Amino acid sequence: MPTFSAPDGTLLAYRVTGDGDPVICVPGGPADSAYLGDLGSLSAHRRLIVPDLRGTGRSAVPEDTASYRCDRLVEDVEALREHLGLPRVDLLAHSAGANIATQYAARYPERVHKLALIGPGVRAVGIPIAGATRRELARLRADEPWFPAAFAALEAITEGTGGDWEAVAPFLSGRWDAAARAHQAAARPGNQEAVALFAADGAFTPEPTRAALAACGAPVLLLTGEFDLNSPPVAVAEFAKAFRDATLAIQPGAGHYPWLDDATHFVTTTESFLAA
């Protein structure tokens, strides 16, 4: 895998898949970027440049582990842009990675051509997601055979009484089949220190971030799944209001990984936005 140097000297890896105009794809987690795959064959239309966040995948562990904090990861994205020699970037980000991409757009609005946020985390702009919202969305899956155990775990988690995160996993997929189970295992973060420090104090400054986004005129796609408990449609719709030029897309029947649930729908929506 090719590498580049972060501003603090940490050596970071990235992979390139497909042909066409480049899109930097920021993974969530923080997890090994391998779980993104080729984003449902979006690589048939675009050259996907997918970095491993520091301390994950083939990227090095930094000397200063405080640099795992979300706002500090923004400079790694900027270093990748400079390394690639791109005056402006199309930036796609999934899940927690959307918090990095959103802060990048706030800090470097002139560097962003288009921004696609997929199943986005919303902490960068301070949108709360109530437990009741997640439970209401979860009840749409009440006919699924795994629902009773998964819903009981979800209730325990949202009420702060414990709960088994593994038991909740079926809610993240539109179809909880063998492929979804394998993918969920691959998407599980391996560097727990990076996960713990990602949202450390100072990682998110919602009010300044929202104010700075007013200077970003780049078109933004916010796409989430109909059943996505991590990024409920109502929260993503609220997120869209933070941008000057936002398109909201709710993918029917999809969970947190819409390119797995219906690759054709996902690629058509995303590529149409990028190509416009």
C-alpha positions, 0 to 999 in steps of 0.5 A, spaced: 500 500 500 502 507 498 503 511 504 504 518 506 507 522 512 502 526 517 504 532 519 507 529 526 511 524 522 506 518 523 506 514 516 499 513 514 497 508 509 492 508 503 489 504 498 487 506 491 481 502 487 478 503 481 479 508 475 476 515 474 476 522 478 478 521 485 474 521 491 477 520 498 473 516 502 474 516 510 472 510 514 468 510 520 470 506 527 476 508 528 476 501 524 480 498 519 478 501 512 477 494 509 470 494 511 468 499 506 471 494 500 469 498 493 463 501 496 458 497 492 462 497 486 462 505 486 470 504 484 467 502 477 465 510 476 471 513 481 478 512 483 477 511 491 482 513 495 481 510 502 486 511 508 487 507 514 486 512 520 492 512 524 493 506 528 488 502 524 489 497 518 496 498 515 497 505 518 502 506 524 501 507 531 502 515 533 507 517 538 502 521 541 496 517 542 492 524 543 492 525 536 487 520 535 482 525 537 477 527 531 479 534 530 486 532 530 485 527 524 482 533 520 490 534 518 491 527 516 486 528 511 489 535 509 496 531 508 493 526 504 490 531 499 497 535 499 500 528 498 496 527 492 497 534 489 489 535 488 487 542 489 480 540 491 477 534 493 471 530 493 470 527 500 466 521 502 465 519 509 462 514 513 459 513 520 464 516 525 468 518 519 463 524 517 465 527 523 472 528 521 470 530 514 465 535 516 470 538 521 475 538 514 469 542 510 469 547 516 476 548 516 478 548 509 472 550 505 476 552 499 479 545 499 472 541 498 469 540 491 463 535 493 462 532 500 458 525 501 456 523 508 454 516 508 450 514 515 453 520 518 455 521 525 452 527 527 457 529 533 461 534 530 455 539 529 452 537 536 445 533 534 443 529 540 439 522 538 434 520 543 434 513 546 426 514 544 428 515 537 432 509 536 427 505 539 422 507 535 426 506 529 428 499 531 420 497 532 420 497 524 424 491 524 419 487 529 417 482 524 425 479 524 426 473 528 432 476 531 428 482 534 426 480 541 433 479 543 436 485 539 431 490 542 432 488 549 439 489 548 438 496 545 433 498 551 438 496 556 443 500 552 439 506 551 437 506 558 444 506 561 443 499 564 448 495 560 446 491 554 450 487 549 452 491 543 453 485 539 446 483 540 444 490 537 448 488 531 442 486 526 439 493 527 445 495 523 444 491 516 438 491 512 438 484 511 441 480 517 444 474 513 451 471 513 454 476 509 452 481 513 454 478 519 461 477 516 461 484 514 459 486 521 465 482 524 470 485 519 468 492 521 469 492 528 474 496 531 481 493 533 484 499 536 480 500 542 485 506 544 483 509 538 476 508 539 476 511 546 480 517 544 476 519 538 471 523 542 476 525 547 474 532 550 475 538 545 474 533 539 467 536 537 466 544 537 459 544 534 457 551 535 464 554 531 463 548 526 456 550 524 458 557 523 464 555 519 460 551 515 456 557 512 463 558 508 463 552 505 459 552 499 460 545 496 454 541 495 453 535 500 450 529 500 447 526 506 445 519 505 442 514 510 439 508 511 431 507 512 433 503 518 439 506 520 439 506 528 446 509 528 444 515 523 437 515 524 433 519 518 430 524 523 437 526 525 441 526 518 435 530 516 437 535 521 444 535 520 442 537 512 440 544 515 447 545 517 450 546 510 448 551 504 447 546 499 445 539 502 441 533 498 438 528 503 437 521 501 434 516 505 435 509 502 429 504 502 430 498 506 438 499 508 441 499 515 448 503 516 452 500 510 447 501 504 452 499 499 451 492 502 444 492 502 442 495 495 449 496 491 445 499 485 441 504 489 447 506 493 452 507 487 446 510 483 445 515 488 452 517 490 455 517 483 449 521 480 451 526 486 458 526 484 457 527 477 452 533 477 
